[in-house]
């Protein structure tokens, strides 16, 4: 009987899901200076050399990437107003406390841009 109760307790502990504090942000990559007349199909998916995480608890956006990468990071609201800015790629930006809606995380370099969307 003790084994059955112990087994049920373990199964309940395993089945309880904890909410992660950080969520990955999906991004879209835009290449600058791309020739639109080029019809060559590139079948490999592009990957951004940066990672963006949204922390719901602390209301922050953490951006990490290669230290040699020169980029500016913006957080903009739906109307395009800049709410936060950083001139370096490895940064943590704070979202205004009372903000609710959709935020755009924009990372711009010389050759490409990345846009991510966060719904708060």
Jmol script that loads the backbone (N, CA, C; Angstrom):
load data "model"
ATOM      1  N   UNK A   1       0.826  -1.189   0.000  1.00  0.00           N
ATOM      2  CA  UNK A   1       0.000   0.000   0.000  1.00  0.00           C
ATOM      3  C   UNK A   1       0.874   1.258   0.000  1.00  0.00           C
ATOM      4  N   UNK A   2       1.960   1.227   0.789  1.00  0.00           N
ATOM      5  CA  UNK A   2       2.858   2.376   0.832  1.00  0.00           C
ATOM      6  C   UNK A   2       3.505   2.613  -0.520  1.00  0.00           C
ATOM      7  N   UNK A   3       3.819   1.539  -1.232  1.00  0.00           N
ATOM      8  CA  UNK A   3       4.442   1.671  -2.541  1.00  0.00           C
ATOM      9  C   UNK A   3       3.480   2.313  -3.541  1.00  0.00           C
ATOM     10  N   UNK A   4       2.217   1.947  -3.466  1.00  0.00           N
ATOM     11  CA  UNK A   4       1.218   2.510  -4.378  1.00  0.00           C
ATOM     12  C   UNK A   4       1.042   4.006  -4.103  1.00  0.00           C
ATOM     13  N   UNK A   5       0.950   4.377  -2.846  1.00  0.00           N
ATOM     14  CA  UNK A   5       0.811   5.795  -2.497  1.00  0.00           C
ATOM     15  C   UNK A   5       2.056   6.569  -2.919  1.00  0.00           C
ATOM     16  N   UNK A   6       3.224   5.993  -2.709  1.00  0.00           N
ATOM     17  CA  UNK A   6       4.478   6.624  -3.124  1.00  0.00           C
ATOM     18  C   UNK A   6       4.521   6.775  -4.640  1.00  0.00           C
ATOM     19  N   UNK A   7       4.096   5.757  -5.375  1.00  0.00           N
ATOM     20  CA  UNK A   7       4.075   5.803  -6.827  1.00  0.00           C
ATOM     21  C   UNK A   7       3.120   6.882  -7.322  1.00  0.00           C
ATOM     22  N   UNK A   8       1.946   6.976  -6.722  1.00  0.00           N
ATOM     23  CA  UNK A   8       0.982   8.014  -7.098  1.00  0.00           C
ATOM     24  C   UNK A   8       1.551   9.401  -6.804  1.00  0.00           C
ATOM     25  N   UNK A   9       2.217   9.556  -5.679  1.00  0.00           N
ATOM     26  CA  UNK A   9       2.836  10.835  -5.334  1.00  0.00           C
ATOM     27  C   UNK A   9       3.911  11.242  -6.324  1.00  0.00           C
ATOM     28  N   UNK A  10       4.719  10.287  -6.734  1.00  0.00           N
ATOM     29  CA  UNK A  10       5.781  10.580  -7.713  1.00  0.00           C
ATOM     30  C   UNK A  10       5.178  10.954  -9.059  1.00  0.00           C
ATOM     31  N   UNK A  11       4.141  10.241  -9.476  1.00  0.00           N
ATOM     32  CA  UNK A  11       3.494  10.557 -10.751  1.00  0.00           C
ATOM     33  C   UNK A  11       2.855  11.940 -10.717  1.00  0.00           C
ATOM     34  N   UNK A  12       2.271  12.317  -9.597  1.00  0.00           N
ATOM     35  CA  UNK A  12       1.693  13.655  -9.479  1.00  0.00           C
ATOM     36  C   UNK A  12       2.770  14.738  -9.545  1.00  0.00           C
ATOM     37  N   UNK A  13       3.900  14.484  -8.917  1.00  0.00           N
ATOM     38  CA  UNK A  13       5.001  15.454  -8.950  1.00  0.00           C
ATOM     39  C   UNK A  13       5.551  15.612 -10.357  1.00  0.00           C
ATOM     40  N   UNK A  14       5.634  14.532 -11.101  1.00  0.00           N
ATOM     41  CA  UNK A  14       6.149  14.590 -12.464  1.00  0.00           C
ATOM     42  C   UNK A  14       5.165  15.295 -13.383  1.00  0.00           C
ATOM     43  N   UNK A  15       3.870  15.090 -13.168  1.00  0.00           N
ATOM     44  CA  UNK A  15       2.869  15.645 -14.073  1.00  0.00           C
ATOM     45  C   UNK A  15       2.623  17.139 -13.862  1.00  0.00           C
ATOM     46  N   UNK A  16       3.040  17.697 -12.753  1.00  0.00           N
ATOM     47  CA  UNK A  16       2.854  19.126 -12.509  1.00  0.00           C
ATOM     48  C   UNK A  16       3.877  19.888 -13.335  1.00  0.00           C
ATOM     49  N   UNK A  17       3.389  20.807 -14.166  1.00  0.00           N
ATOM     50  CA  UNK A  17       4.276  21.584 -15.024  1.00  0.00           C
ATOM     51  C   UNK A  17       4.571  22.915 -14.361  1.00  0.00           C
ATOM     52  N   UNK A  18       5.818  23.303 -14.398  1.00  0.00           N
ATOM     53  CA  UNK A  18       6.179  24.612 -13.896  1.00  0.00           C
ATOM     54  C   UNK A  18       6.267  25.574 -15.067  1.00  0.00           C
ATOM     55  N   UNK A  19       5.899  26.817 -14.836  1.00  0.00           N
ATOM     56  CA  UNK A  19       5.934  27.832 -15.872  1.00  0.00           C
ATOM     57  C   UNK A  19       7.343  28.408 -15.922  1.00  0.00           C
ATOM     58  N   UNK A  20       7.934  28.388 -17.088  1.00  0.00           N
ATOM     59  CA  UNK A  20       9.282  28.938 -17.247  1.00  0.00           C
ATOM     60  C   UNK A  20       9.224  30.445 -17.175  1.00  0.00           C
ATOM     61  N   UNK A  21      10.197  31.036 -16.511  1.00  0.00           N
ATOM     62  CA  UNK A  21      10.236  32.491 -16.381  1.00  0.00           C
ATOM     63  C   UNK A  21      10.620  33.142 -17.701  1.00  0.00           C
ATOM     64  N   UNK A  22      11.480  32.500 -18.478  1.00  0.00           N
ATOM     65  CA  UNK A  22      11.929  33.067 -19.743  1.00  0.00           C
ATOM     66  C   UNK A  22      11.283  32.333 -20.904  1.00  0.00           C
ATOM     67  N   UNK A  23      10.852  33.107 -21.893  1.00  0.00           N
ATOM     68  CA  UNK A  23      10.267  32.543 -23.093  1.00  0.00           C
ATOM     69  C   UNK A  23      11.101  32.964 -24.287  1.00  0.00           C
ATOM     70  N   UNK A  24      11.317  32.034 -25.231  1.00  0.00           N
ATOM     71  CA  UNK A  24      11.994  32.382 -26.471  1.00  0.00           C
ATOM     72  C   UNK A  24      11.095  33.281 -27.302  1.00  0.00           C
ATOM     73  N   UNK A  25      11.708  34.194 -28.039  1.00  0.00           N
ATOM     74  CA  UNK A  25      10.974  35.078 -28.934  1.00  0.00           C
ATOM     75  C   UNK A  25      11.299  34.664 -30.358  1.00  0.00           C
ATOM     76  N   UNK A  26      10.271  34.339 -31.142  1.00  0.00           N
ATOM     77  CA  UNK A  26      10.464  33.987 -32.544  1.00  0.00           C
ATOM     78  C   UNK A  26      10.750  35.245 -33.337  1.00  0.00           C
ATOM     79  N   UNK A  27      11.675  35.169 -34.302  1.00  0.00           N
ATOM     80  CA  UNK A  27      12.089  36.354 -35.037  1.00  0.00           C
ATOM     81  C   UNK A  27      11.995  36.135 -36.537  1.00  0.00           C
ATOM     82  N   UNK A  28      11.944  37.257 -37.267  1.00  0.00           N
ATOM     83  CA  UNK A  28      11.993  37.281 -38.715  1.00  0.00           C
ATOM     84  C   UNK A  28      13.273  37.994 -39.124  1.00  0.00           C
ATOM     85  N   UNK A  29      14.013  37.428 -40.060  1.00  0.00           N
ATOM     86  CA  UNK A  29      15.281  38.008 -40.501  1.00  0.00           C
ATOM     87  C   UNK A  29      15.067  38.721 -41.830  1.00  0.00           C
ATOM     88  N   UNK A  30      15.528  39.959 -41.923  1.00  0.00           N
ATOM     89  CA  UNK A  30      15.450  40.748 -43.148  1.00  0.00           C
ATOM     90  C   UNK A  30      16.862  41.100 -43.583  1.00  0.00           C
ATOM     91  N   UNK A  31      17.230  40.731 -44.812  1.00  0.00           N
ATOM     92  CA  UNK A  31      18.554  41.047 -45.332  1.00  0.00           C
ATOM     93  C   UNK A  31      18.522  42.419 -45.984  1.00  0.00           C
ATOM     94  N   UNK A  32      19.536  43.229 -45.743  1.00  0.00           N
ATOM     95  CA  UNK A  32      19.638  44.547 -46.359  1.00  0.00           C
ATOM     96  C   UNK A  32      20.404  44.431 -47.668  1.00  0.00           C
ATOM     97  N   UNK A  33      19.963  45.173 -48.678  1.00  0.00           N
ATOM     98  CA  UNK A  33      20.660  45.192 -49.959  1.00  0.00           C
ATOM     99  C   UNK A  33      20.479  43.925 -50.765  1.00  0.00           C
ATOM    100  N   UNK A  34      19.436  43.163 -50.506  1.00  0.00           N
ATOM    101  CA  UNK A  34      19.205  41.923 -51.233  1.00  0.00           C
ATOM    102  C   UNK A  34      18.662  42.251 -52.619  1.00  0.00           C
ATOM    103  N   UNK A  35      19.192  41.604 -53.634  1.00  0.00           N
ATOM    104  CA  UNK A  35      18.755  41.819 -55.003  1.00  0.00           C
ATOM    105  C   UNK A  35      17.459  41.047 -55.227  1.00  0.00           C
ATOM    106  N   UNK A  36      16.357  41.778 -55.436  1.00  0.00           N
ATOM    107  CA  UNK A  36      15.059  41.125 -55.598  1.00  0.00           C
ATOM    108  C   UNK A  36      14.925  40.432 -56.952  1.00  0.00           C
ATOM    109  N   UNK A  37      15.813  40.735 -57.917  1.00  0.00           N
ATOM    110  CA  UNK A  37      15.751  40.104 -59.231  1.00  0.00           C
ATOM    111  C   UNK A  37      16.379  38.718 -59.213  1.00  0.00           C
ATOM    112  N   UNK A  38      17.118  38.398 -58.170  1.00  0.00           N
ATOM    113  CA  UNK A  38      17.764  37.099 -58.064  1.00  0.00           C
ATOM    114  C   UNK A  38      16.701  36.036 -57.791  1.00  0.00           C
ATOM    115  N   UNK A  39      16.593  35.039 -58.656  1.00  0.00           N
ATOM    116  CA  UNK A  39      15.549  34.013 -58.503  1.00  0.00           C
ATOM    117  C   UNK A  39      16.100  32.693 -57.972  1.00  0.00           C
ATOM    118  N   UNK A  40      17.338  32.685 -57.524  1.00  0.00           N
ATOM    119  CA  UNK A  40      17.925  31.464 -56.988  1.00  0.00           C
ATOM    120  C   UNK A  40      17.237  31.093 -55.674  1.00  0.00           C
ATOM    121  N   UNK A  41      16.827  29.843 -55.567  1.00  0.00           N
ATOM    122  CA  UNK A  41      16.159  29.375 -54.364  1.00  0.00           C
ATOM    123  C   UNK A  41      17.207  28.868 -53.380  1.00  0.00           C
ATOM    124  N   UNK A  42      17.185  29.394 -52.172  1.00  0.00           N
ATOM    125  CA  UNK A  42      18.094  28.927 -51.128  1.00  0.00           C
ATOM    126  C   UNK A  42      17.279  28.076 -50.161  1.00  0.00           C
ATOM    127  N   UNK A  43      17.624  26.819 -50.060  1.00  0.00           N
ATOM    128  CA  UNK A  43      16.807  25.895 -49.302  1.00  0.00           C
ATOM    129  C   UNK A  43      17.200  25.766 -47.838  1.00  0.00           C
ATOM    130  N   UNK A  44      18.335  26.287 -47.437  1.00  0.00           N
ATOM    131  CA  UNK A  44      18.715  26.195 -46.034  1.00  0.00           C
ATOM    132  C   UNK A  44      18.061  27.319 -45.254  1.00  0.00           C
ATOM    133  N   UNK A  45      17.498  27.034 -44.106  1.00  0.00           N
ATOM    134  CA  UNK A  45      16.854  28.095 -43.326  1.00  0.00           C
ATOM    135  C   UNK A  45      17.895  29.032 -42.715  1.00  0.00           C
ATOM    136  N   UNK A  46      17.552  30.316 -42.677  1.00  0.00           N
ATOM    137  CA  UNK A  46      18.454  31.288 -42.064  1.00  0.00           C
ATOM    138  C   UNK A  46      18.275  31.263 -40.565  1.00  0.00           C
ATOM    139  N   UNK A  47      19.354  31.461 -39.878  1.00  0.00           N
ATOM    140  CA  UNK A  47      19.305  31.550 -38.430  1.00  0.00           C
ATOM    141  C   UNK A  47      19.994  32.826 -38.005  1.00  0.00           C
ATOM    142  N   UNK A  48      19.360  33.534 -37.099  1.00  0.00           N
ATOM    143  CA  UNK A  48      19.942  34.765 -36.581  1.00  0.00           C
ATOM    144  C   UNK A  48      21.013  34.412 -35.556  1.00  0.00           C
ATOM    145  N   UNK A  49      22.137  35.149 -35.557  1.00  0.00           N
ATOM    146  CA  UNK A  49      23.190  34.864 -34.580  1.00  0.00           C
ATOM    147  C   UNK A  49      22.915  35.497 -33.222  1.00  0.00           C
ATOM    148  N   UNK A  50      21.657  35.726 -32.919  1.00  0.00           N
ATOM    149  CA  UNK A  50      21.262  36.320 -31.636  1.00  0.00           C
ATOM    150  C   UNK A  50      20.153  35.489 -31.010  1.00  0.00           C
ATOM    151  N   UNK A  51      20.015  35.623 -29.708  1.00  0.00           N
ATOM    152  CA  UNK A  51      18.922  34.972 -28.988  1.00  0.00           C
ATOM    153  C   UNK A  51      18.185  36.032 -28.202  1.00  0.00           C
ATOM    154  N   UNK A  52      16.864  35.956 -28.215  1.00  0.00           N
ATOM    155  CA  UNK A  52      16.027  36.926 -27.512  1.00  0.00           C
ATOM    156  C   UNK A  52      15.128  36.164 -26.558  1.00  0.00           C
ATOM    157  N   UNK A  53      15.128  36.593 -25.291  1.00  0.00           N
ATOM    158  CA  UNK A  53      14.284  35.980 -24.276  1.00  0.00           C
ATOM    159  C   UNK A  53      13.449  37.059 -23.598  1.00  0.00           C
ATOM    160  N   UNK A  54      12.193  36.741 -23.354  1.00  0.00           N
ATOM    161  CA  UNK A  54      11.302  37.632 -22.610  1.00  0.00           C
ATOM    162  C   UNK A  54      11.062  37.019 -21.238  1.00  0.00           C
ATOM    163  N   UNK A  55      11.344  37.784 -20.190  1.00  0.00           N
ATOM    164  CA  UNK A  55      11.132  37.335 -18.817  1.00  0.00           C
ATOM    165  C   UNK A  55       9.868  38.003 -18.297  1.00  0.00           C
ATOM    166  N   UNK A  56       8.827  37.202 -18.136  1.00  0.00           N
ATOM    167  CA  UNK A  56       7.525  37.729 -17.730  1.00  0.00           C
ATOM    168  C   UNK A  56       7.524  38.241 -16.292  1.00  0.00           C
ATOM    169  N   UNK A  57       8.302  37.622 -15.434  1.00  0.00           N
ATOM    170  CA  UNK A  57       8.322  37.983 -14.024  1.00  0.00           C
ATOM    171  C   UNK A  57       8.938  39.361 -13.812  1.00  0.00           C
ATOM    172  N   UNK A  58      10.095  39.593 -14.426  1.00  0.00           N
ATOM    173  CA  UNK A  58      10.799  40.865 -14.227  1.00  0.00           C
ATOM    174  C   UNK A  58      10.481  41.898 -15.300  1.00  0.00           C
ATOM    175  N   UNK A  59       9.645  41.554 -16.276  1.00  0.00           N
ATOM    176  CA  UNK A  59       9.264  42.449 -17.374  1.00  0.00           C
ATOM    177  C   UNK A  59      10.494  42.959 -18.119  1.00  0.00           C
ATOM    178  N   UNK A  60      11.406  42.040 -18.488  1.00  0.00           N
ATOM    179  CA  UNK A  60      12.606  42.420 -19.215  1.00  0.00           C
ATOM    180  C   UNK A  60      12.760  41.575 -20.470  1.00  0.00           C
ATOM    181  N   UNK A  61      13.519  42.119 -21.415  1.00  0.00           N
ATOM    182  CA  UNK A  61      13.882  41.403 -22.633  1.00  0.00           C
ATOM    183  C   UNK A  61      15.391  41.283 -22.631  1.00  0.00           C
ATOM    184  N   UNK A  62      15.882  40.048 -22.701  1.00  0.00           N
ATOM    185  CA  UNK A  62      17.322  39.793 -22.700  1.00  0.00           C
ATOM    186  C   UNK A  62      17.759  39.408 -24.108  1.00  0.00           C
ATOM    187  N   UNK A  63      18.744  40.124 -24.630  1.00  0.00           N
ATOM    188  CA  UNK A  63      19.273  39.858 -25.968  1.00  0.00           C
ATOM    189  C   UNK A  63      20.734  39.453 -25.819  1.00  0.00           C
ATOM    190  N   UNK A  64      21.094  38.321 -26.401  1.00  0.00           N
ATOM    191  CA  UNK A  64      22.479  37.861 -26.352  1.00  0.00           C
ATOM    192  C   UNK A  64      22.939  37.505 -27.754  1.00  0.00           C
ATOM    193  N   UNK A  65      24.217  37.700 -27.980  1.00  0.00           N
ATOM    194  CA  UNK A  65      24.794  37.385 -29.276  1.00  0.00           C
ATOM    195  C   UNK A  65      26.300  37.429 -29.192  1.00  0.00           C
ATOM    196  N   UNK A  66      26.944  37.306 -30.334  1.00  0.00           N
ATOM    197  CA  UNK A  66      28.396  37.344 -30.415  1.00  0.00           C
ATOM    198  C   UNK A  66      28.900  38.724 -29.998  1.00  0.00           C
ATOM    199  N   UNK A  67      29.935  38.762 -29.157  1.00  0.00           N
ATOM    200  CA  UNK A  67      30.475  40.035 -28.674  1.00  0.00           C
ATOM    201  C   UNK A  67      31.033  40.910 -29.785  1.00  0.00           C
ATOM    202  N   UNK A  68      31.469  40.301 -30.882  1.00  0.00           N
ATOM    203  CA  UNK A  68      32.024  41.057 -31.993  1.00  0.00           C
ATOM    204  C   UNK A  68      30.948  41.668 -32.883  1.00  0.00           C
ATOM    205  N   UNK A  69      29.715  41.299 -32.677  1.00  0.00           N
ATOM    206  CA  UNK A  69      28.611  41.784 -33.490  1.00  0.00           C
ATOM    207  C   UNK A  69      28.255  43.209 -33.097  1.00  0.00           C
ATOM    208  N   UNK A  70      28.278  44.113 -34.072  1.00  0.00           N
ATOM    209  CA  UNK A  70      27.895  45.502 -33.818  1.00  0.00           C
ATOM    210  C   UNK A  70      26.440  45.681 -34.238  1.00  0.00           C
ATOM    211  N   UNK A  71      25.588  45.956 -33.261  1.00  0.00           N
ATOM    212  CA  UNK A  71      24.160  46.071 -33.550  1.00  0.00           C
ATOM    213  C   UNK A  71      23.496  47.003 -32.550  1.00  0.00           C
ATOM    214  N   UNK A  72      22.365  47.548 -32.954  1.00  0.00           N
ATOM    215  CA  UNK A  72      21.523  48.328 -32.062  1.00  0.00           C
ATOM    216  C   UNK A  72      20.251  47.541 -31.795  1.00  0.00           C
ATOM    217  N   UNK A  73      19.788  47.616 -30.552  1.00  0.00           N
ATOM    218  CA  UNK A  73      18.594  46.888 -30.142  1.00  0.00           C
ATOM    219  C   UNK A  73      17.532  47.904 -29.726  1.00  0.00           C
ATOM    220  N   UNK A  74      16.335  47.754 -30.280  1.00  0.00           N
ATOM    221  CA  UNK A  74      15.214  48.634 -29.963  1.00  0.00           C
ATOM    222  C   UNK A  74      14.042  47.803 -29.474  1.00  0.00           C
ATOM    223  N   UNK A  75      13.279  48.356 -28.551  1.00  0.00           N
ATOM    224  CA  UNK A  75      11.959  47.815 -28.229  1.00  0.00           C
ATOM    225  C   UNK A  75      10.966  48.906 -28.596  1.00  0.00           C
ATOM    226  N   UNK A  76      10.027  48.549 -29.477  1.00  0.00           N
ATOM    227  CA  UNK A  76       9.053  49.523 -29.966  1.00  0.00           C
ATOM    228  C   UNK A  76       7.648  49.032 -29.668  1.00  0.00           C
ATOM    229  N   UNK A  77       6.728  49.984 -29.516  1.00  0.00           N
ATOM    230  CA  UNK A  77       5.334  49.604 -29.323  1.00  0.00           C
ATOM    231  C   UNK A  77       4.660  49.450 -30.688  1.00  0.00           C
ATOM    232  N   UNK A  78       3.349  49.211 -30.681  1.00  0.00           N
ATOM    233  CA  UNK A  78       2.616  48.953 -31.915  1.00  0.00           C
ATOM    234  C   UNK A  78       2.625  50.134 -32.879  1.00  0.00           C
ATOM    235  N   UNK A  79       2.723  51.342 -32.350  1.00  0.00           N
ATOM    236  CA  UNK A  79       2.714  52.525 -33.208  1.00  0.00           C
ATOM    237  C   UNK A  79       4.114  52.920 -33.678  1.00  0.00           C
ATOM    238  N   UNK A  80       5.152  52.194 -33.237  1.00  0.00           N
ATOM    239  CA  UNK A  80       6.505  52.465 -33.687  1.00  0.00           C
ATOM    240  C   UNK A  80       7.326  53.344 -32.763  1.00  0.00           C
ATOM    241  N   UNK A  81       6.771  53.748 -31.626  1.00  0.00           N
ATOM    242  CA  UNK A  81       7.533  54.551 -30.651  1.00  0.00           C
ATOM    243  C   UNK A  81       8.579  53.674 -29.982  1.00  0.00           C
ATOM    244  N   UNK A  82       9.775  54.217 -29.801  1.00  0.00           N
ATOM    245  CA  UNK A  82      10.844  53.483 -29.133  1.00  0.00           C
ATOM    246  C   UNK A  82      10.658  53.571 -27.621  1.00  0.00           C
ATOM    247  N   UNK A  83      10.543  52.415 -26.968  1.00  0.00           N
ATOM    248  CA  UNK A  83      10.374  52.359 -25.519  1.00  0.00           C
ATOM    249  C   UNK A  83      11.693  52.105 -24.797  1.00  0.00           C
ATOM    250  N   UNK A  84      12.623  51.398 -25.465  1.00  0.00           N
ATOM    251  CA  UNK A  84      13.934  51.110 -24.875  1.00  0.00           C
ATOM    252  C   UNK A  84      14.934  50.955 -26.009  1.00  0.00           C
ATOM    253  N   UNK A  85      16.209  51.264 -25.716  1.00  0.00           N
ATOM    254  CA  UNK A  85      17.262  51.219 -26.730  1.00  0.00           C
ATOM    255  C   UNK A  85      18.580  50.814 -26.092  1.00  0.00           C
ATOM    256  N   UNK A  86      19.386  50.075 -26.857  1.00  0.00           N
ATOM    257  CA  UNK A  86      20.745  49.762 -26.434  1.00  0.00           C
ATOM    258  C   UNK A  86      21.632  49.735 -27.675  1.00  0.00           C
ATOM    259  N   UNK A  87      22.839  50.234 -27.528  1.00  0.00           N
ATOM    260  CA  UNK A  87      23.777  50.251 -28.657  1.00  0.00           C
ATOM    261  C   UNK A  87      24.658  49.003 -28.691  1.00  0.00           C
ATOM    262  N   UNK A  88      24.469  48.093 -27.755  1.00  0.00           N
ATOM    263  CA  UNK A  88      25.243  46.850 -27.762  1.00  0.00           C
ATOM    264  C   UNK A  88      24.302  45.650 -27.828  1.00  0.00           C
ATOM    265  N   UNK A  89      24.815  44.545 -28.343  1.00  0.00           N
ATOM    266  CA  UNK A  89      23.983  43.360 -28.573  1.00  0.00           C
ATOM    267  C   UNK A  89      23.684  42.584 -27.298  1.00  0.00           C
ATOM    268  N   UNK A  90      24.616  42.509 -26.383  1.00  0.00           N
ATOM    269  CA  UNK A  90      24.398  41.779 -25.130  1.00  0.00           C
ATOM    270  C   UNK A  90      23.829  42.740 -24.102  1.00  0.00           C
ATOM    271  N   UNK A  91      22.515  42.712 -23.972  1.00  0.00           N
ATOM    272  CA  UNK A  91      21.859  43.694 -23.121  1.00  0.00           C
ATOM    273  C   UNK A  91      20.575  43.125 -22.538  1.00  0.00           C
ATOM    274  N   UNK A  92      20.101  43.778 -21.502  1.00  0.00           N
ATOM    275  CA  UNK A  92      18.789  43.488 -20.924  1.00  0.00           C
ATOM    276  C   UNK A  92      18.012  44.797 -20.894  1.00  0.00           C
ATOM    277  N   UNK A  93      16.871  44.809 -21.563  1.00  0.00           N
ATOM    278  CA  UNK A  93      16.046  46.011 -21.647  1.00  0.00           C
ATOM    279  C   UNK A  93      14.794  45.839 -20.798  1.00  0.00           C
ATOM    280  N   UNK A  94      14.415  46.911 -20.114  1.00  0.00           N
ATOM    281  CA  UNK A  94      13.260  46.872 -19.214  1.00  0.00           C
ATOM    282  C   UNK A  94      12.034  47.411 -19.940  1.00  0.00           C
ATOM    283  N   UNK A  95      10.943  46.662 -19.836  1.00  0.00           N
ATOM    284  CA  UNK A  95       9.670  47.072 -20.420  1.00  0.00           C
ATOM    285  C   UNK A  95       8.939  47.937 -19.396  1.00  0.00           C
ATOM    286  N   UNK A  96       8.307  49.039 -19.834  1.00  0.00           N
ATOM    287  CA  UNK A  96       7.545  49.858 -18.882  1.00  0.00           C
ATOM    288  C   UNK A  96       6.520  49.021 -18.121  1.00  0.00           C
ATOM    289  N   UNK A  97       6.395  49.297 -16.829  1.00  0.00           N
ATOM    290  CA  UNK A  97       5.580  48.490 -15.921  1.00  0.00           C
ATOM    291  C   UNK A  97       4.118  48.392 -16.354  1.00  0.00           C
ATOM    292  N   UNK A  98       3.532  49.486 -16.778  1.00  0.00           N
ATOM    293  CA  UNK A  98       2.094  49.524 -17.070  1.00  0.00           C
ATOM    294  C   UNK A  98       1.769  49.207 -18.525  1.00  0.00           C
ATOM    295  N   UNK A  99       2.737  48.752 -19.309  1.00  0.00           N
ATOM    296  CA  UNK A  99       2.488  48.501 -20.731  1.00  0.00           C
ATOM    297  C   UNK A  99       1.783  47.163 -20.936  1.00  0.00           C
ATOM    298  N   UNK A 100       0.813  47.168 -21.837  1.00  0.00           N
ATOM    299  CA  UNK A 100       0.171  45.926 -22.272  1.00  0.00           C
ATOM    300  C   UNK A 100      -0.114  46.046 -23.759  1.00  0.00           C
ATOM    301  N   UNK A 101       0.045  44.961 -24.461  1.00  0.00           N
ATOM    302  CA  UNK A 101      -0.142  44.971 -25.910  1.00  0.00           C
ATOM    303  C   UNK A 101       0.976  44.205 -26.589  1.00  0.00           C
ATOM    304  N   UNK A 102       1.271  44.585 -27.830  1.00  0.00           N
ATOM    305  CA  UNK A 102       2.307  43.917 -28.608  1.00  0.00           C
ATOM    306  C   UNK A 102       3.543  44.799 -28.664  1.00  0.00           C
ATOM    307  N   UNK A 103       4.701  44.191 -28.407  1.00  0.00           N
ATOM    308  CA  UNK A 103       5.985  44.876 -28.500  1.00  0.00           C
ATOM    309  C   UNK A 103       6.787  44.274 -29.644  1.00  0.00           C
ATOM    310  N   UNK A 104       7.557  45.111 -30.312  1.00  0.00           N
ATOM    311  CA  UNK A 104       8.469  44.658 -31.349  1.00  0.00           C
ATOM    312  C   UNK A 104       9.888  44.808 -30.847  1.00  0.00           C
ATOM    313  N   UNK A 105      10.670  43.742 -30.931  1.00  0.00           N
ATOM    314  CA  UNK A 105      12.092  43.790 -30.598  1.00  0.00           C
ATOM    315  C   UNK A 105      12.823  43.841 -31.927  1.00  0.00           C
ATOM    316  N   UNK A 106      13.522  44.945 -32.187  1.00  0.00           N
ATOM    317  CA  UNK A 106      14.217  45.148 -33.454  1.00  0.00           C
ATOM    318  C   UNK A 106      15.719  45.184 -33.200  1.00  0.00           C
ATOM    319  N   UNK A 107      16.456  44.377 -33.942  1.00  0.00           N
ATOM    320  CA  UNK A 107      17.913  44.371 -33.874  1.00  0.00           C
ATOM    321  C   UNK A 107      18.414  44.705 -35.271  1.00  0.00           C
ATOM    322  N   UNK A 108      19.229  45.749 -35.363  1.00  0.00           N
ATOM    323  CA  UNK A 108      19.712  46.202 -36.669  1.00  0.00           C
ATOM    324  C   UNK A 108      21.231  46.182 -36.719  1.00  0.00           C
ATOM    325  N   UNK A 109      21.752  45.572 -37.785  1.00  0.00           N
ATOM    326  CA  UNK A 109      23.182  45.590 -38.069  1.00  0.00           C
ATOM    327  C   UNK A 109      23.367  46.221 -39.439  1.00  0.00           C
ATOM    328  N   UNK A 110      24.597  46.215 -39.907  1.00  0.00           N
ATOM    329  CA  UNK A 110      24.887  46.804 -41.212  1.00  0.00           C
ATOM    330  C   UNK A 110      24.284  45.983 -42.348  1.00  0.00           C
ATOM    331  N   UNK A 111      24.215  44.649 -42.178  1.00  0.00           N
ATOM    332  CA  UNK A 111      23.807  43.767 -43.268  1.00  0.00           C
ATOM    333  C   UNK A 111      22.432  43.136 -43.115  1.00  0.00           C
ATOM    334  N   UNK A 112      21.890  43.086 -41.918  1.00  0.00           N
ATOM    335  CA  UNK A 112      20.608  42.436 -41.707  1.00  0.00           C
ATOM    336  C   UNK A 112      19.880  43.052 -40.525  1.00  0.00           C
ATOM    337  N   UNK A 113      18.597  42.762 -40.449  1.00  0.00           N
ATOM    338  CA  UNK A 113      17.755  43.186 -39.318  1.00  0.00           C
ATOM    339  C   UNK A 113      16.958  41.990 -38.846  1.00  0.00           C
ATOM    340  N   UNK A 114      16.637  41.999 -37.561  1.00  0.00           N
ATOM    341  CA  UNK A 114      15.809  40.948 -36.973  1.00  0.00           C
ATOM    342  C   UNK A 114      14.655  41.628 -36.253  1.00  0.00           C
ATOM    343  N   UNK A 115      13.455  41.113 -36.452  1.00  0.00           N
ATOM    344  CA  UNK A 115      12.267  41.649 -35.787  1.00  0.00           C
ATOM    345  C   UNK A 115      11.571  40.506 -35.066  1.00  0.00           C
ATOM    346  N   UNK A 116      11.357  40.686 -33.765  1.00  0.00           N
ATOM    347  CA  UNK A 116      10.632  39.718 -32.957  1.00  0.00           C
ATOM    348  C   UNK A 116       9.413  40.378 -32.342  1.00  0.00           C
ATOM    349  N   UNK A 117       8.397  39.599 -32.081  1.00  0.00           N
ATOM    350  CA  UNK A 117       7.135  40.143 -31.552  1.00  0.00           C
ATOM    351  C   UNK A 117       6.828  39.484 -30.207  1.00  0.00           C
ATOM    352  N   UNK A 118       6.483  40.309 -29.225  1.00  0.00           N
ATOM    353  CA  UNK A 118       6.133  39.827 -27.888  1.00  0.00           C
ATOM    354  C   UNK A 118       4.743  40.363 -27.563  1.00  0.00           C
ATOM    355  N   UNK A 119       3.856  39.475 -27.131  1.00  0.00           N
ATOM    356  CA  UNK A 119       2.524  39.901 -26.707  1.00  0.00           C
ATOM    357  C   UNK A 119       2.471  39.891 -25.178  1.00  0.00           C
ATOM    358  N   UNK A 120       2.173  41.048 -24.605  1.00  0.00           N
ATOM    359  CA  UNK A 120       2.126  41.182 -23.148  1.00  0.00           C
ATOM    360  C   UNK A 120       0.678  41.357 -22.720  1.00  0.00           C
TER     361      UNK A 120
END
end "model"
wireframe off; spacefill off
backbone 0.3
color backbone group
